Amino acid sequence: MTILALCLIAMLSYAAAYDPLDPTGNITIKWDIMSWTEDGYVAAVSINNLQLYRQIGPPGWQLGWTWAGKEIIWSMVGAQTTEEGDCSNFKLNIPHCCKKSPTVIDLLPNAPYTQQFTNCCKGGVIPSLGQNPNASLAQFQVSVGQAGTSVYAVVLPKAFTLLGPGPGYTCGPAKIVPSTIFFAKDHRRKTQALMTWNVTCTYSKFLARKYPPCCVSYSAFYNETITSCPSCACGCEHVTDCVKSDSKLLKTAGIHTPTKDNTPLLQCTRHMCPIRVHWHVKVNYVDYWRVKISITNFNYRMNYTQWTLVIQHPNMNNITQVFSFEYNPVSPYKSINDTGMFYGMKYYNEMLMEAGEYGSLPSEILMQKDPNTFTFRQGWAFPRKVYFNGDECMLPPPDSYPYMPNSVHKGSVSGLATVCSLAVVFLTLTMRVAHI
């Protein structure tokens, strides 16, 4: 029974971390030992975001682990630990960190040049692979002491943790893999790391938060009704400390400054979500139809840098034009192309500002109709799934979607036409009888 229970827990954990729109997405942490020292080694550590649409936003990643022995960190380039720890045993050269379980964070963009390393110093922000594949990694260098000085003596760190920036990631054990190959700039010579190990971290929305962080509302040109986000869609935990949009409290100095634990300051709404995505069916042409998308921020303490929006809809395979947003298709299953990722244009709208006058980003999508599938009936024109920054948003219940004008009207017209036709036939026959 114990073995069965353990297997069930393992299967449930795997299912929780599985994302059907990004089945192979993960964050891989790679350690490459580049050289040996008198009492340890120097390693280049890479954090590779291999997720198609889930980025690591402000205040950035935090990487932790536990040393297997009495290792210490002599120095770091491109990152730093949050604490030095107890280094009282060292008198001359004081290590950078003596903690058994260090926590490492990225440096800020204005870090001194002598402290920078390749792909470092972005404040911990790592774009998604689908958004910016050339920048979807972070790197730093660490010099480890009181450790093994050969591939046979090195003991791998354990109990890796990753915050990105909050909870949600679960990291597996470190595994030795073939050494990384490096090419010279002219590609005429290649070298390799002395030793390499990988750590794979997967994301689970159930570990990340209790409630979804966003919701979706709908409207359409053919119906005056606006389908709002469900009530308390993101939980009503902050309903007692929310503020109204016209509150004088918003003019208080420092009220918009983010807190260390990222506690939001939400605008009082019915849904109590930090983010709302609105989908409006705007225009119906002969061969095309047009949708307006609006992303609204209701958090007065958060700017969303390099945000992403993922939408699943059967007509995403026929997108003709996207206005003011960048677009990439998301098709993990090559035979199915019903999902698209949208994100901001560089230097234009890549940042979603805090709640208020500038806390909304609009865009429009023009899609070509497929005569075999296109319809405005039964909610077909609305998304099946919506994700913001990799987290799934709560949709309204299907029975509340804006509906087409009642089909009974069409039936009534048809019935009236039938009655009129019968009346004409009856009058014609009557006239013929009278004529005879």
Phi, psi and chi 1 to 4 in degrees:
 res  aa     phi    psi   chi1   chi2   chi3   chi4
   1 MET       -  -39.1  -70.7  -64.3  -68.5      -
   2 THR   -62.5  -44.4  -56.4      -      -      -
   3 ILE   -63.4  -41.3  -63.1  176.6      -      -
   4 LEU   -63.4  -41.3 -178.9   60.2      -      -
   5 ALA   -64.2  -42.2      -      -      -      -
   6 LEU   -63.7  -41.1  -68.8  174.5      -      -
   7 CYS   -63.5  -40.7  -69.1      -      -      -
   8 LEU   -64.1  -42.0 -177.8   60.0      -      -
   9 ILE   -62.7  -42.0  -67.7  172.6      -      -
  10 ALA   -63.7  -41.7      -      -      -      -
  11 MET   -65.9  -40.4  -69.4  173.5   64.6      -
  12 LEU   -66.3  -38.3  -70.5  174.5      -      -
  13 SER   -64.6  -41.4  -59.5      -      -      -
  14 TYR   -65.5  -40.8  176.6   79.6      -      -
  15 ALA   -64.8  -36.9      -      -      -      -
  16 ALA   -66.4  -31.3      -      -      -      -
  17 ALA   -89.9   -6.5      -      -      -      -
  18 TYR   -83.7  129.7  178.3   76.9      -      -
  19 ASP  -116.0  112.7 -174.4  -12.9      -      -
  20 PRO   -63.2  -24.1   20.4  -31.4      -      -
  21 LEU   -86.3  -11.5  -63.1 -176.7      -      -
  22 ASP  -147.6   67.4 -171.1   13.2      -      -
  23 PRO   -63.6  -24.9   22.2  -32.9      -      -
  24 THR  -106.2    8.3   59.8      -      -      -
  25 GLY   -68.5  135.3      -      -      -      -
  26 ASN  -164.5  174.5   66.9   78.1      -      -
  27 ILE  -114.2  120.9  -70.5 -177.0      -      -
  28 THR  -106.2  124.5  -62.5      -      -      -
  29 ILE  -103.2  120.9  -56.7  163.6      -      -
  30 LYS  -116.7  130.7 -178.3  172.6   66.0  171.8
  31 TRP  -108.1  122.7  -71.6   55.3      -      -
  32 ASP  -116.8  113.6  -70.1  -47.5      -      -
  33 ILE   -76.4  118.4  -65.3 -178.3      -      -
  34 MET   -96.8  -26.4  -53.7  -54.9  -65.2      -
  35 SER  -160.8  158.5   62.0      -      -      -
  36 TRP   -99.2  150.9  -57.0  110.7      -      -
  37 THR  -120.8 -177.4   60.3      -      -      -
  38 GLU   -61.5  -35.6  -69.6 -176.1   -2.8      -
  39 ASP  -128.6   21.1   67.1  -21.6      -      -
  40 GLY   175.4 -134.0      -      -      -      -
  41 TYR  -155.4  165.2   56.2   85.2      -      -
  42 VAL  -114.2  126.4  176.0      -      -      -
  43 ALA  -125.0  144.9      -      -      -      -
  44 ALA   -99.5  123.3      -      -      -      -
  45 VAL  -108.4  128.4 -178.8      -      -      -
  46 SER  -118.1  133.7  -56.1      -      -      -
  47 ILE  -109.6  105.3  -56.9  175.2      -      -
  48 ASN  -100.9  117.3  -63.4  -85.1      -      -
  49 ASN   -87.3  102.5 -173.5    0.9      -      -
  50 LEU  -100.2   22.5  -56.5  179.1      -      -
  51 GLN   -93.6  135.6  -59.4  172.6  110.8      -
  52 LEU   -65.8  -38.1  -70.4  176.8      -      -
  53 TYR  -138.7    8.2   50.3   80.4      -      -
  54 ARG  -105.7  112.9 -177.6  174.6  -67.3  107.9
  55 GLN  -100.0  171.8   46.9  107.9  -50.8      -
  56 ILE  -107.9  111.5  -64.4  179.5      -      -
  57 GLY   -95.8 -175.1      -      -      -      -
  58 PRO   -61.3  148.4  -19.3   32.0      -      -
  59 PRO   -83.9   18.1   31.9  -34.9      -      -
  60 GLY    99.2  174.7      -      -      -      -
  61 TRP   -75.5  156.0   53.6  -94.8      -      -
  62 GLN  -135.0  122.3  -70.1 -171.9   27.6      -
  63 LEU  -111.2  129.6  177.1   63.5      -      -
  64 GLY  -132.2  159.4      -      -      -      -
  65 TRP  -161.1  173.0   64.1   83.3      -      -
  66 THR  -121.1  129.2  -60.1      -      -      -
  67 TRP   -69.5  146.6  -66.1  115.0      -      -
  68 ALA   -75.5  -29.4      -      -      -      -
  69 GLY  -127.0 -131.7      -      -      -      -
  70 LYS  -106.1   31.4  -62.4 -178.3  178.9 -179.4
  71 GLU   -61.4  151.5  -67.0   90.5  -20.2      -
  72 ILE  -132.8  165.3   49.1  115.0      -      -
  73 ILE  -106.6  113.6  -63.1  176.5      -      -
  74 TRP   -71.9  -45.5  -79.1  116.7      -      -
  75 SER  -157.5  161.8   63.0      -      -      -
  76 MET  -139.2  148.2  -61.3 -170.0   75.1      -
  77 VAL  -129.8  127.4 -178.3      -      -      -
  78 GLY    90.4   -1.8      -      -      -      -
  79 ALA  -163.4  175.6      -      -      -      -
  80 GLN  -153.7  157.6   62.7 -176.7    3.6      -
  81 THR   -86.9  154.9   59.5      -      -      -
  82 THR   -77.2  -21.3   55.7      -      -      -
  83 GLU  -138.9  148.2  -62.4 -179.1   55.7      -
  84 GLU   -81.7  -37.2 -179.2 -177.1   69.4      -
  85 GLY    83.7 -171.7      -      -      -      -
  86 ASP   -88.0  102.5 -177.4    7.9      -      -
  87 CYS  -110.0   28.5  -64.4      -      -      -
  88 SER   -66.3  -17.1   57.1      -      -      -
  89 ASN   -77.4   -9.1  -67.5  -28.6      -      -
  90 PHE  -107.0  130.1  -61.7   86.3      -      -
  91 LYS  -105.7  -40.3  -63.2 -179.2  178.9 -179.8
  92 LEU   -94.0  -71.9  -62.5  178.0      -      -
  93 ASN   -90.8  114.3  -64.5  -33.2      -      -
  94 ILE   -89.1  123.6  -54.4  -60.3      -      -
  95 PRO   -64.7  161.6  -19.7   32.0      -      -
  96 HIS   -68.6  -35.9  177.2   79.1      -      -
  97 CYS  -155.3  134.0  179.0      -      -      -
  98 CYS  -116.5   10.3  -60.0      -      -      -
  99 LYS   -72.6  145.9  -72.4 -175.8   68.2   68.4
 100 LYS   -67.0  -35.8  178.0   74.9  170.4  178.8
 101 SER  -126.1   83.6  -59.6      -      -      -
 102 PRO   -74.5  156.2   27.8  -33.5      -      -
 103 THR  -120.9  126.0  -61.4      -      -      -
 104 VAL  -110.8  138.4  177.3      -      -      -
 105 ILE  -129.3  160.8   58.2  174.4      -      -
 106 ASP   -75.7  158.0 -165.1    9.8      -      -
 107 LEU   -84.7  162.4  -62.4 -177.5      -      -
 108 LEU   -79.6  161.0  -62.2  175.8      -      -
 109 PRO   -60.1  -24.4  -26.8   35.7      -      -
 110 ASN   -93.7   22.3   59.7   -7.6      -      -
 111 ALA   -62.6  147.1      -      -      -      -
 112 PRO   -55.9  146.7  -23.9   32.8      -      -
 113 TYR   -60.1  -34.1 -177.8   76.7      -      -
 114 THR   -69.7  -16.0   54.0      -      -      -
 115 GLN  -101.9    2.6  -63.6  179.8   17.7      -
 116 GLN   -90.5  152.3  -65.3 -174.9   20.0      -
 117 PHE  -134.4  165.5 -166.7   68.9      -      -
 118 THR   -56.2  132.2  -52.7      -      -      -
 119 ASN    59.1   32.1  -64.8  -53.2      -      -
 120 CYS  -107.7 -175.3   84.6      -      -      -
 121 CYS    61.0   51.6  -47.5      -      -      -
 122 LYS  -119.7   20.0  -64.0  179.9  -74.8 -171.8
 123 GLY    67.1   19.9      -      -      -      -
 124 GLY    84.8    1.7      -      -      -      -
 125 VAL   -84.1  128.9  174.9      -      -      -
 126 ILE  -129.6  114.8  -53.3  179.6      -      -
 127 PRO   -64.3  163.6  -15.7   28.5      -      -
 128 SER   -75.6  161.3   63.3      -      -      -
 129 LEU   -64.1  -38.6 -178.5   65.7      -      -
 130 GLY   -73.3  -25.6      -      -      -      -
 131 GLN   -83.0  -45.4 -176.3  177.0    4.6      -
 132 ASN  -151.8   84.1 -167.9  -15.8      -      -
 133 PRO   -62.4  -25.1   19.9  -31.0      -      -
 134 ASN   -78.8  -15.8  -65.4  -35.3      -      -
 135 ALA  -120.0   10.7      -      -      -      -
 136 SER   -85.7   39.6   61.4      -      -      -
 137 LEU  -151.1  160.0   78.8  159.2      -      -
 138 ALA  -132.2  147.4      -      -      -      -
 139 GLN  -139.5  151.0  -68.0  178.8  -63.5      -
 140 PHE  -153.5  166.2   61.5   87.1      -      -
 141 GLN  -116.4  138.2 -179.7  178.4  -79.5      -
 142 VAL  -132.3  134.7   57.3      -      -      -
 143 SER  -105.8  114.9  178.2      -      -      -
 144 VAL  -103.3  133.5 -178.1      -      -      -
 145 GLY  -116.4  169.2      -      -      -      -
 146 GLN    54.1   39.8  -63.3 -175.6  175.6      -
 147 ALA  -128.4  179.7      -      -      -      -
 148 GLY   -66.0  151.3      -      -      -      -
 149 THR  -117.6   22.4   56.2      -      -      -
 150 SER  -155.3  166.3   70.3      -      -      -
 151 VAL   -64.6  -20.3  -66.2      -      -      -
 152 TYR   -88.2  -18.7  -55.7  104.5      -      -
 153 ALA  -102.9  -18.1      -      -      -      -
 154 VAL   -70.4  131.2  170.3      -      -      -
 155 VAL  -108.8  125.2 -179.0      -      -      -
 156 LEU   -67.9  143.2  -51.8 -171.8      -      -
 157 PRO   -61.4  163.2  -18.8   30.6      -      -
 158 LYS  -136.6  176.4   56.2 -175.2  179.5 -179.6
 159 ALA    51.8   54.7      -      -      -      -
 160 PHE   -71.6  142.2  -81.4   85.0      -      -
 161 THR  -132.1  151.0   60.1      -      -      -
 162 LEU  -142.7  126.2  177.0   67.0      -      -
 163 LEU  -108.4  131.4  -62.4  179.9      -      -
 164 GLY  -139.7   65.8      -      -      -      -
 165 PRO   -83.1  -19.7   29.3  -33.1      -      -
 166 GLY   -97.3 -166.8      -      -      -      -
 167 PRO   -71.3  171.8   26.7  -34.1      -      -
 168 GLY   135.6  -23.6      -      -      -      -
 169 TYR   -98.0  138.5  -72.6   95.3      -      -
 170 THR  -121.3  126.3  -58.5      -      -      -
 171 CYS  -106.0  138.6  -60.0      -      -      -
 172 GLY   -84.7 -178.0      -      -      -      -
 173 PRO   -73.5  157.0   27.8  -34.3      -      -
 174 ALA   -70.1  137.0      -      -      -      -
 175 LYS  -129.5  131.2  -65.0 -178.0  179.7 -179.9
 176 ILE   -70.4  131.9  -63.1  176.0      -      -
 177 VAL  -128.7  166.8  -63.9      -      -      -
 178 PRO   -54.2  142.4  -27.0   34.4      -      -
 179 SER   -60.6  141.6  -64.1      -      -      -
 180 THR   -67.2  138.9  -56.6      -      -      -
 181 ILE   -98.1  134.3  -57.3  -63.8      -      -
 182 PHE  -118.5  137.4  -56.4   97.1      -      -
 183 PHE  -106.0  143.4  -73.5   90.3      -      -
 184 ALA   -68.1  164.4      -      -      -      -
 185 LYS   -58.8  -34.8  -69.4 -176.6  178.9  180.0
 186 ASP   -88.4    1.9   59.0    5.1      -      -
 187 HIS    58.8   24.2  -77.8 -104.2      -      -
 188 ARG   -98.6   -9.7  -60.6  179.7   63.5 -171.6
 189 ARG  -143.6  144.5  171.0  179.8  165.6   79.6
 190 LYS  -129.7  145.8   63.0 -179.3  180.0  179.6
 191 THR  -125.3  176.5   57.6      -      -      -
 192 GLN  -144.2  155.5   67.9  179.2   50.3      -
 193 ALA   -65.9  152.0      -      -      -      -
 194 LEU   -71.8  -27.4  -57.8  175.1      -      -
 195 MET  -164.5  143.8 -176.1  178.9 -176.6      -
 196 THR  -138.6  138.1  -60.2      -      -      -
 197 TRP  -138.6  152.1   62.2   81.4      -      -
 198 ASN  -118.5  150.9  -77.4   -8.1      -      -
 199 VAL  -130.2  127.4  177.2      -      -      -
 200 THR  -107.0  128.2  -58.4      -      -      -
 201 CYS  -118.5  130.3  -57.3      -      -      -
 202 THR  -116.1  154.4   54.5      -      -      -
 203 TYR  -103.9  140.9 -178.3   84.6      -      -
 204 SER  -131.8  124.6  168.0      -      -      -
 205 LYS   -66.4  -24.4   63.2 -179.7 -179.5 -179.4
 206 PHE   -73.1  -29.5  -59.1  108.5      -      -
 207 LEU   -82.7  -25.8  -64.1  176.9      -      -
 208 ALA   -70.9  -46.4      -      -      -      -
 209 ARG  -162.6  160.8   52.8 -177.5   55.3   85.3
 210 LYS   -78.8  -36.0 -175.3  177.4  180.0  179.9
 211 TYR  -120.9  156.8  -60.2  102.2      -      -
 212 PRO   -64.4  151.7   21.2  -31.1      -      -
 213 PRO   -93.5    5.3   32.9  -32.1      -      -
 214 CYS  -155.8  162.2   51.0      -      -      -
 215 CYS  -141.1  169.8   65.5      -      -      -
 216 VAL  -127.6  138.2 -177.0      -      -      -
 217 SER  -123.6  157.4   57.3      -      -      -
 218 TYR  -130.3  153.1  -65.4  144.0      -      -
 219 SER  -158.3  166.2   61.7      -      -      -
 220 ALA  -152.8  153.8      -      -      -      -
 221 PHE   -65.7  -23.3   69.3   89.8      -      -
 222 TYR   -92.2    6.5   51.2   76.3      -      -
 223 ASN  -150.8  130.7 -166.9  -47.5      -      -
 224 GLU   -73.7  -16.1  -64.9 -179.5   -5.7      -
 225 THR   -73.2  135.9  -57.9      -      -      -
 226 ILE  -107.0  121.7  -63.7  178.0      -      -
 227 THR   -84.8  107.9  -58.9      -      -      -
 228 SER   -80.1  168.4  -56.8      -      -      -
 229 CYS   -61.0  147.5  -71.5      -      -      -
 230 PRO   -58.5  150.3  -23.0   33.0      -      -
 231 SER   -62.8  134.1  179.4      -      -      -
 232 CYS    52.8   39.9  -72.5      -      -      -
 233 ALA   -58.8  -33.7      -      -      -      -
 234 CYS  -108.2   24.4  -59.9      -      -      -
 235 GLY    80.7  155.1      -      -      -      -
 236 CYS  -112.8   35.8  -77.0      -      -      -
 237 GLU   -65.1  -30.7  -63.5  175.1  -28.7      -
 238 HIS  -104.8   18.5  -61.1  -76.1      -      -
 239 VAL   -67.7  -24.6   71.1      -      -      -
 240 THR   -84.0  -19.7   56.9      -      -      -
 241 ASP  -119.8   19.6   53.1   10.0      -      -
 242 CYS   -79.5  166.3   65.6      -      -      -
 243 VAL  -127.5  147.7  -66.6      -      -      -
 244 LYS   -78.0  155.6  -64.4 -177.7  178.4 -179.9
 245 SER   -63.1  -23.0   57.7      -      -      -
 246 ASP  -106.3   17.1   57.9   -9.1      -      -
 247 SER   -69.8  139.8  172.6      -      -      -
 248 LYS   -69.5  -18.6  -65.8 -178.9  179.4  179.3
 249 LEU   -60.2  -29.6 -178.0   66.1      -      -
 250 LEU   -67.7  -14.5  -63.7  174.4      -      -
 251 LYS   -92.0   -1.1  -62.2 -179.8 -179.5  179.4
 252 THR   -70.3  136.2  -53.3      -      -      -
 253 ALA   -63.1  131.5      -      -      -      -
 254 GLY    82.9   -1.6      -      -      -      -
 255 ILE   -67.3  -25.1 -167.2   68.5      -      -
 256 HIS   -90.2   -3.1  -62.2  -89.5      -      -
 257 THR   -72.8  127.7  -56.4      -      -      -
 258 PRO   -61.8  145.6  -21.7   32.8      -      -
 259 THR   -89.1  166.2   60.1      -      -      -
 260 LYS   -62.6  -35.2  -70.9 -175.5  177.8 -179.9
 261 ASP   -94.7   11.4   57.9   -4.2      -      -
 262 ASN    59.7   32.8  -86.6  -15.5      -      -
 263 THR   -63.8  124.5  -59.5      -      -      -
 264 PRO   -77.1  156.4   29.0  -34.0      -      -
 265 LEU  -118.1   95.9  179.1   63.1      -      -
 266 LEU   -91.7  147.8  -62.7 -178.6      -      -
 267 GLN   -73.6  139.0 -176.4 -178.7  126.0      -
 268 CYS   -67.6  116.8  -65.5      -      -      -
 269 THR  -138.1  169.7   59.1      -      -      -
 270 ARG   -70.0  -34.6 -179.7  171.8  170.9  -92.5
 271 HIS   -90.0  -24.2   51.5   75.4      -      -
 272 MET    56.5   42.9  -69.7  -56.0  -63.6      -
 273 CYS  -105.8  144.6  -71.2      -      -      -
 274 PRO   -66.6  -32.4  -17.3   29.5      -      -
 275 ILE  -131.1  135.0  -66.2  -67.7      -      -
 276 ARG  -124.4  133.2 -177.4 -167.4   66.5 -163.3
 277 VAL  -109.2  122.9  179.0      -      -      -
 278 HIS  -109.8  130.5 -175.1   73.7      -      -
 279 TRP  -114.3  115.2  175.5  -79.2      -      -
 280 HIS  -118.6  118.2  173.5   65.6      -      -
 281 VAL   -75.2  108.0 -179.5      -      -      -
 282 LYS   -93.5  -52.7 -173.9  176.3 -178.7  179.5
 283 VAL  -138.5  146.1 -175.9      -      -      -
 284 ASN  -118.1  112.4 -179.6   29.4      -      -
 285 TYR   -98.6 -177.3  -55.7  107.6      -      -
 286 VAL   -68.2  -49.8  175.9      -      -      -
 287 ASP  -110.6   -5.3  -62.9  -40.9      -      -
 288 TYR  -136.0  166.4  -60.1   88.3      -      -
 289 TRP  -142.7  154.9   61.7  -60.2      -      -
 290 ARG  -125.3  136.7 -165.6 -178.5 -174.1  104.2
 291 VAL  -125.1  139.6  170.2      -      -      -
 292 LYS  -106.9  131.1 -179.0  177.5 -179.9  179.6
 293 ILE  -115.0  134.0  -59.2  173.5      -      -
 294 SER  -129.3  128.5  -60.5      -      -      -
 295 ILE  -108.1  121.3  -50.6  171.2      -      -
 296 THR  -120.1  131.9  -55.4      -      -      -
 297 ASN   -97.3  126.3 -174.0    0.2      -      -
 298 PHE  -109.6   12.1  -68.2   94.7      -      -
 299 ASN  -103.7  117.7 -172.6   -7.7      -      -
 300 TYR   -78.7   -3.1  -71.7  101.4      -      -
 301 ARG  -118.0   13.9  -73.0  179.7  180.0  157.7
 302 MET  -138.9  125.3  174.5   67.0   75.5      -
 303 ASN  -102.2  131.8  -65.2  -29.6      -      -
 304 TYR   -97.1  108.3  -68.7   89.5      -      -
 305 THR   -88.5  135.5  -55.0      -      -      -
 306 GLN    50.9   49.6  -62.3 -177.9    0.6      -
 307 TRP   -68.0  160.9   54.4  -91.0      -      -
 308 THR  -135.2  147.1   60.9      -      -      -
 309 LEU  -131.1  122.9  176.4   69.0      -      -
 310 VAL  -115.4  130.5  173.3      -      -      -
 311 ILE  -129.3  132.7  -63.3  176.9      -      -
 312 GLN  -108.8  121.0 -174.7 -179.1   42.8      -
 313 HIS  -155.7  140.6 -172.1  -80.1      -      -
 314 PRO   -62.1  -19.5   16.3  -29.0      -      -
 315 ASN   -93.3    6.1 -146.7  161.1      -      -
 316 MET   -65.9  -14.7  -76.7  -70.2  164.3      -
 317 ASN   -79.7   -4.9   60.8  -16.2      -      -
 318 ASN  -126.5   39.7  -80.7  -28.6      -      -
 319 ILE   -73.5  125.1  -72.9 -176.0      -      -
 320 THR   -94.5  -41.8  -57.1      -      -      -
 321 GLN  -155.8  143.0 -171.0  172.4   -0.1      -
 322 VAL  -121.7  128.7  177.2      -      -      -
 323 PHE  -100.9  127.5  -57.9   86.4      -      -
 324 SER    68.6   -0.6   72.8      -      -      -
 325 PHE  -121.4  152.2  -76.1  176.1      -      -
 326 GLU   -83.0  155.2  -61.5  -75.1    1.4      -
 327 TYR  -141.6  136.7  162.2   75.4      -      -
 328 ASN  -136.8  135.3  -80.0  -28.4      -      -
 329 PRO   -70.1  146.8   24.0  -31.4      -      -
 330 VAL  -115.4  108.1  176.7      -      -      -
 331 SER  -137.4   75.1   51.0      -      -      -
 332 PRO   -62.6  -27.6   24.0  -33.0      -      -
 333 TYR  -108.0  107.2  -45.9  101.4      -      -
 334 LYS   -55.1  -27.8  -58.6  -57.5 -180.0 -178.5
 335 SER   -81.0   -9.8   59.5      -      -      -
 336 ILE  -121.1  126.5  -57.3  175.0      -      -
 337 ASN  -131.3   75.3 -179.7   20.0      -      -
 338 ASP  -122.2   14.6   63.6   -7.6      -      -
 339 THR  -133.0  138.2  -52.3      -      -      -
 340 GLY  -132.4  148.3      -      -      -      -
 341 MET  -111.1  130.9  179.6  178.8   70.6      -
 342 PHE  -117.5  143.7  -55.6   87.2      -      -
 343 TYR  -154.7  168.6   52.4   95.7      -      -
 344 GLY   -74.9  154.6      -      -      -      -
 345 MET   -79.4  137.9  -65.7 -179.9  174.4      -
 346 LYS   -59.9  135.3 -164.9  170.3 -177.7   64.1
 347 TYR    65.5    9.9  -53.7  121.8      -      -
 348 TYR  -122.6  -64.7  177.1   56.7      -      -
 349 ASN  -141.3   34.1   56.1    2.9      -      -
 350 GLU   -75.1   -8.6   62.0 -178.8  -18.9      -
 351 MET  -118.9  126.8  177.6  180.0  -71.9      -
 352 LEU   -90.3  112.9  174.9   59.4      -      -
 353 MET   -71.4  165.7  -58.9  -63.3  -70.3      -
 354 GLU   -61.2  166.7   65.6 -175.1   28.1      -
 355 ALA   -55.9  143.4      -      -      -      -
 356 GLY   136.4 -153.2      -      -      -      -
 357 GLU   -60.4  -36.8 -177.6  179.9   -0.3      -
 358 TYR  -108.6   15.8  -57.2  104.2      -      -
 359 GLY   -90.4   34.5      -      -      -      -
 360 SER  -144.2  141.3 -177.5      -      -      -
 361 LEU  -126.5  120.6  -65.6  176.1      -      -
 362 PRO  -102.3  157.2   33.8  -30.1      -      -
 363 SER  -157.9  165.9  179.4      -      -      -
 364 GLU  -134.4  148.6  -65.5 -168.7    4.9      -
 365 ILE  -125.0  132.6  -53.6  172.9      -      -
 366 LEU  -108.6  122.0 -174.2   66.0      -      -
 367 MET  -123.4  142.4  -69.5  175.5  -80.3      -
 368 GLN   -84.5  141.1 -173.2  175.1    8.7      -
 369 LYS   -79.5  144.7  -63.6  178.0 -179.8  178.2
 370 ASP  -105.5  111.6 -178.1  -11.5      -      -
 371 PRO   -56.6  -24.3  -20.2   31.1      -      -
 372 ASN   -78.5  -22.7  -62.6  -39.9      -      -
 373 THR  -125.3  -24.6   58.7      -      -      -
 374 PHE   -66.2  135.2  179.7   82.5      -      -
 375 THR  -164.7  154.8  178.9      -      -      -
 376 PHE   -98.3    0.0  -79.1  133.7      -      -
 377 ARG   -89.1  154.8  -60.6 -169.3  178.7  -80.8
 378 GLN    57.4   32.9  -62.0  179.4  -20.4      -
 379 GLY    71.7   13.9      -      -      -      -
 380 TRP   -61.7  -29.2 -175.4   91.6      -      -
 381 ALA   -77.4   -0.6      -      -      -      -
 382 PHE  -110.0  153.5  -59.9  102.3      -      -
 383 PRO   -62.9  152.2  -19.8   31.7      -      -
 384 ARG   -85.5  -37.2  -68.4    2.1  178.3 -151.8
 385 LYS  -146.0  148.4  -73.8 -172.7  176.8 -177.6
 386 VAL  -136.4  131.9  175.9      -      -      -
 387 TYR  -123.5  137.4  -66.1   75.6      -      -
 388 PHE  -120.0  124.7 -179.1   79.8      -      -
 389 ASN    52.4   35.2  -83.2   -1.2      -      -
 390 GLY    88.0   -6.3      -      -      -      -
 391 ASP  -105.2  135.4  -71.1  -54.0      -      -
 392 GLU   -72.7  134.8 -171.9  171.2   -4.2      -
 393 CYS   -92.6  154.3  -55.7      -      -      -
 394 MET   -82.7  128.3  177.1  171.0  -77.4      -
 395 LEU   -93.4  156.1  -55.7  178.5      -      -
 396 PRO   -67.6  158.5  -13.0   26.5      -      -
 397 PRO   -65.7  142.8   19.5  -29.9      -      -
 398 PRO   -57.0  -31.0  -24.6   34.0      -      -
 399 ASP   -74.2   -3.3   59.3   -2.9      -      -
 400 SER  -105.4    1.4   66.7      -      -      -
 401 TYR   -62.0  147.8  -72.0    9.7      -      -
 402 PRO   -58.5  128.7  -23.2   33.8      -      -
 403 TYR  -107.8  158.9   54.0   83.5      -      -
 404 MET   -67.2  155.3  -73.9  -73.9  -70.6      -
 405 PRO   -49.3  139.5  -27.9   34.4      -      -
 406 ASN   -48.3  126.6 -158.4  -28.2      -      -
 407 SER   -66.6  -12.9   58.8      -      -      -
 408 VAL   -63.9  -30.8  173.8      -      -      -
 409 HIS   -59.7  -43.1  -64.1  167.2      -      -
 410 LYS   -63.6  -40.9 -177.2  177.4  178.3 -178.5
 411 GLY   -65.9  -36.5      -      -      -      -
 412 SER   -65.1  -41.1  -60.3      -      -      -
 413 VAL   -63.0  -42.8  171.8      -      -      -
 414 SER   -63.0  -41.7  -60.5      -      -      -
 415 GLY   -64.2  -40.6      -      -      -      -
 416 LEU   -62.9  -40.8 -178.5   60.2      -      -
 417 ALA   -62.8  -38.9      -      -      -      -
 418 THR   -64.9  -43.9  -57.3      -      -      -
 419 VAL   -61.7  -42.9  171.4      -      -      -
 420 CYS   -62.5  -42.3  -69.2      -      -      -
 421 SER   -62.1  -42.1  -60.8      -      -      -
 422 LEU   -65.6  -36.8  -69.8  173.9      -      -
 423 ALA   -65.3  -41.6      -      -      -      -
 424 VAL   -63.1  -43.4  169.9      -      -      -
 425 VAL   -61.2  -43.2  171.3      -      -      -
 426 PHE   -63.4  -43.9  176.7   76.8      -      -
 427 LEU   -64.6  -39.1  -71.5  173.3      -      -
 428 THR   -62.4  -45.8  -56.8      -      -      -
 429 LEU   -63.8  -40.7  -68.7  173.7      -      -
 430 THR   -61.1  -43.5  -56.8      -      -      -
 431 MET   -64.9  -39.5  -68.4  175.3   64.6      -
 432 ARG   -64.4  -42.2  -73.8 -177.9  178.9  178.0
 433 VAL   -62.8  -44.4  170.8      -      -      -
 434 ALA   -63.3  -37.0      -      -      -      -
 435 HIS   -67.2  -34.1 -179.5   70.8      -      -
 436 ILE   -71.3      -  -65.6  172.0      -      -
